[in-house]
Amino acid sequence: MAKIGEKVSVTKKAENMIRSLQADHGDLMFHQSGGCCDGSAPMCYPKGEFKVGSSDILLGEIEGCEFYMSCSQYEHWKHTHLTVDLVKGRGAGFSLESPRGYRFLIRSKVL
């Protein structure tokens, strides 16, 4: 698994949700969904609940949580900086914030 320089950051709203989820669930991790279930949304899991492998890249950390993306998806996003944000509404995936009526989403900026 490769590690790319810090290519991901977080908004204050998302940071607050992550801290609340950490208080309830302990250590967390993120994986950028590649299209299954919830389009291309960042998914938040208890650390170790999503199995990363040799085809995943560690983009960086947000609030102490590792943030991964598949190598193939990274090819499409490699010229961007990703910012994890939080909006009202439920996603269709398995991310921990969903039962609270919110969802994480990605905002990107071309570098």
N, C-alpha and C positions, 0 to 999 in steps of 0.2 A: 504494500500500500504506500503510495507516494504522498508526500505532504507538500502542498503548494504554499507560498507565502500567504499571509493574512489577506484573504479575499472576501471576507464576510464581516459585517458589522450588524448592529441591532439598534432599533429605535428605543426611546424611553418607555413607550407603552409595551413593547415586546419584552423589554428588560424586566419590567415590573411583573408581567405574567410569568416569565421564566423563573423569577425568584419565588413567586407564589407556588408554582408547580414543584420547584425544588423543595420547598418546605413540606409539601404533601408527599412527594415521591422519592426524594433523595437525589442522587446524581442522575443527570439527564444527558441525552445525546440528540443530535439532529441528523436527518438524512434528507437530502433534497429529492423529492419524489420525481421519478422519471416519466410519469404519465399514468400510472396505475392508480386507480381510486380517486385521486384528487388532483388530476392534472399535473402541474409542476409545482406543487406546494411543499414548503419545508415541513417535515413531519418530526414531531418531538416524541421521544420514547424514554422510558427509564433506561439508564445506561446499560448496555449489553442486551437489551430486548430485541434490537435489530442487529442482525449479523452482517457485519461489513467484511469484505474480502479483498482479494488482490485486484479486483476490478473497481474498487472505490478509492477516491482521493480525499484526503483530509484537507479541507480548505482553510481551516483555522478554528478558533474557538470564540463563542459568544457566551458571556457570563459563566465561564468555566465549563461550558458544554462543547464537546467536539462536534464539528459540522462537516458532514461527508457528502460526496456526490459521486455518481458513477463516472468512470473515465470517459465513456462514450458521450454522456451528457455534458461533461466538462468541455469537450471539443466545441460544443455550441456556445458555451458561456465563458470561455477562457479569456475573452477580451472585456469582461465586465467585472465590476465590483458589486457584490450582492449585499443588500440590507434587508434583514428580517424585520418585518413590521407586523402589527396586530390590528385586525379589524373585527367588527361585530359580524356574526353570522357563523353558521356551522359548516364546516367542510364535510366532504364525503369520505374522509380517511380515518385513520386510527390514531391521530395525533392527540396528545394528552389535554390540550386546551379545548378541544371540541365540545365536551360535555358542559363546559362553562359558557357556551354560547358565543365563542370567539374562534378565530382561526388565524394562524400565522400565514403570511404571504411574503413573497419576494419582490422587492423593488430593485431594479438593476440600473447601473450607470456604466456606460461604455468608457473604458479607460483610454 
